[in-house]
């Protein structure tokens, strides 16, 4: 894999993490204002979305970084 695709993968991973943090920051305030079962459900959804953002972003960064040592993709 060439240098440009690797850099694009790493940049996309960082962008996913940063944009996810910004979105989650604003979403978190709305979840805190809820009460009862709705707060639990939306809180669980928030945690799932956090996990997906961190996993997806880090996967892209690691894939871009490790592509320099791997063969054809």
N, C-alpha and C positions, 0 to 999 in steps of 0.2 A: 504494500500500500504506500502511496506517495505521501509527501509531506503535507500537501494541501488537504487531502481528505482527513488525515490524522488531526490536523489543526482544527478543521471544521467539526470533527466529532468532539474534540475537547472543548471547543468554544460552545457548541450546542449543549453539552453537558453542564457547563458552568451557567449558561443562560437559563436552562431548565431549573437548576437549583435556585438561582437568584430570583427569577420570576415567581417560582413557587413560594419562596419565602415572603415575597412582597404580597402575593395574593393571600397566603395563609395569615399574614399579619392582620390584614383588614377583615378577613373572614372570622378570625378568632374573636374579635370584639363582638360580632353579632351572635356568636355562639354563647359568649358569656352573659348576654342579655336575656337569653332564653331560660326557662325554668322547667322542672319536671322531666317527663319522658322525652320531650323534644330536645332538651339540652343533652341528654344521654345519647340519643340517636345521632344528632348532629356532631356531638363531640367525638363519637366513634368514627363517623365519616371523616371528620377533620384529621384524626390520627391515621386513618387509612390513606388519605390523600397525602399527608406528610410522608408516610413510608414510601408511597409510590413515587413522589417527587425525588426524594433522596436516593432511592434505589435506581430509578431511571437516569437521573443526572449523573450519579457516580458510575453507573454502568457505561454511559457514553464516554466519560472522561477516561476510565480505565481501558476501554476498548481502543480509544484513540491513542493512548499512551503505549499500550502493549502491541499495537499493530506494527510498530517498527521492528519487532523481533519475530513476527509471525510470517508465514508464507502467504501465498495468494488467498484472498478471502472469497 
